Structure formats: structure tokens, C-alpha cells
Amino acid sequence: MALIATYTPSVAGTPPTFANSAAGDTAPVGDRLYLIAKNTTGAPVTVTLVTPGLLPTGDAYPDKVYTIPATTGEQWIPLLQDYADPSDGLAHLTWSAPGAGVTRAVVRV
């Protein structure tokens, strides 16, 4: 499991550091936290945020899936409290193609 560190912008204006996506990525959740996902590969990539819990019917809440377009795609994804896993308080991410060319950072804005 790879916990993605949170970057908070500074007055100096330094950009966040992006790292390759990985199987088992996790991220903190909360107000003003965003996952920035970038894709430089030749095909679209999806990232799924697991939504824990059950509906009143007993069915699982649907997971939220985002598609990052190919080659120059970038997606800003809010890390809502709804994604917090009760066991660790973190969002759990699943990438359709983790690794080189698919990078991510968590930013507090």
C-alpha cells in the first residue's frame, strides 16, 4: 500500500511532486484535498475510488470511476470524506494501468 503524501502550496509557488501511480495507492480524504492524476500514455486510464459502506437496501455503494484521457490528460478529483475506509480513514484507489506514464499527487487547496 502506497500512501500518497499531501502537498500544500506555499508562497514560493513550488509545484507538487508527481510520482508514478501504484497498485494499492491510498490517499487522505477531507475538505480541500484533491487527487491530481496525469496520463502521458497512449491510451485513456481509469482511476477508481472505492466507496465503502452499504445502501439501505444492503447493496454496496457504487465506486466512483474517473477517466484520464490519453497523452496529455489531467484530472482533478476531490477526495471526499465519503471515500474514507472505516478501517484506516483513507481513500483506496485502483488504477486500470498503474506505473510509468500515469502519475499522481495529492494537493490541499
C-alpha positions as CSV (number, residue, x, y, z in Angstrom):
1,M,0.0,0.0,0.0
2,A,1.4,3.4,-1.0
3,L,0.1,6.4,0.9
4,I,0.3,9.5,-1.3
5,A,1.7,12.4,0.7
6,T,-0.3,15.6,0.8
7,Y,1.3,18.7,-0.8
8,T,0.3,22.2,0.5
9,P,1.2,25.0,-1.9
10,S,3.5,27.7,-0.5
11,V,4.1,31.4,-1.1
12,A,7.2,30.4,-3.1
13,G,4.9,28.8,-5.7
14,T,6.7,25.4,-5.9
15,P,4.7,22.7,-7.7
16,P,3.8,19.4,-6.2
17,T,5.9,16.4,-6.9
18,F,4.2,13.8,-9.0
19,A,5.0,10.1,-8.7
20,N,4.0,7.0,-10.7
21,S,0.7,5.5,-9.7
22,A,0.9,2.2,-8.0
23,A,-1.3,-0.7,-7.2
24,G,-2.7,-0.2,-3.7
25,D,-2.4,3.6,-3.6
26,T,-4.2,5.3,-0.7
27,A,-4.8,8.9,-0.1
28,P,-6.0,11.1,2.8
29,V,-9.6,12.5,2.5
30,G,-11.1,15.8,3.6
31,D,-12.1,19.3,2.7
32,R,-9.9,20.9,0.0
33,L,-8.0,17.7,-0.8
34,Y,-7.7,16.8,-4.4
35,L,-6.0,13.9,-6.3
36,I,-4.3,15.2,-9.4
37,A,-3.9,12.4,-11.9
38,K,-1.9,12.8,-15.1
39,N,-1.7,10.4,-18.1
40,T,1.0,10.6,-20.8
41,T,0.4,7.1,-22.1
42,G,-1.2,6.4,-25.5
43,A,-4.5,5.2,-24.0
44,P,-7.0,6.5,-21.5
45,V,-6.6,5.3,-18.0
46,T,-9.2,5.0,-15.3
47,V,-8.8,5.5,-11.5
48,T,-11.5,4.1,-9.2
49,L,-12.1,5.5,-5.7
50,V,-13.7,2.8,-3.6
51,T,-16.8,3.9,-1.8
52,P,-17.2,1.9,1.4
53,G,-20.4,1.1,3.1
54,L,-23.9,-0.2,2.2
55,L,-27.0,1.3,0.9
56,P,-30.2,0.9,3.0
57,T,-31.0,-2.0,0.6
58,G,-27.9,-3.8,1.7
59,D,-26.2,-3.3,-1.7
60,A,-22.8,-1.8,-1.9
61,Y,-22.4,1.9,-2.7
62,P,-21.2,2.3,-6.3
63,D,-17.5,3.2,-6.6
64,K,-16.6,6.4,-8.3
65,V,-14.6,6.0,-11.6
66,Y,-12.8,8.8,-13.4
67,T,-11.2,8.6,-16.9
68,I,-7.9,10.4,-17.5
69,P,-7.6,11.0,-21.3
70,A,-4.5,9.7,-23.2
71,T,-1.3,11.6,-23.9
72,T,-1.9,14.9,-22.1
73,G,-4.8,14.0,-19.8
74,E,-5.1,15.6,-16.4
75,Q,-8.0,15.2,-13.9
76,W,-8.5,16.9,-10.5
77,I,-10.5,14.6,-8.3
78,P,-12.0,15.7,-5.0
79,L,-11.1,13.4,-2.1
80,L,-14.4,13.4,-0.3
81,Q,-14.9,12.1,3.2
82,D,-17.3,9.6,1.6
83,Y,-14.3,7.7,0.3
84,A,-12.8,7.1,3.8
85,D,-12.4,3.4,4.5
86,P,-13.5,2.8,8.1
87,S,-10.5,0.6,8.8
88,D,-7.9,3.3,8.2
89,G,-9.7,6.5,7.3
90,L,-8.0,6.7,3.8
91,A,-9.3,6.6,0.2
92,H,-8.3,3.4,-1.6
93,L,-7.5,3.8,-5.3
94,T,-7.4,1.3,-8.2
95,W,-5.7,2.2,-11.5
96,S,-6.5,0.5,-14.7
97,A,-2.9,0.8,-15.8
98,P,-0.6,1.8,-12.9
99,G,3.0,2.7,-13.3
100,A,5.1,4.8,-15.7
101,G,3.2,7.5,-17.6
102,V,0.4,7.6,-15.1
103,T,1.4,10.0,-12.3
104,R,-0.4,11.4,-9.3
105,A,-0.2,13.9,-6.4
106,V,-2.5,14.9,-3.6
107,V,-2.9,18.7,-3.1
108,R,-4.6,20.7,-0.4
109,V,-6.1,23.9,-2.0
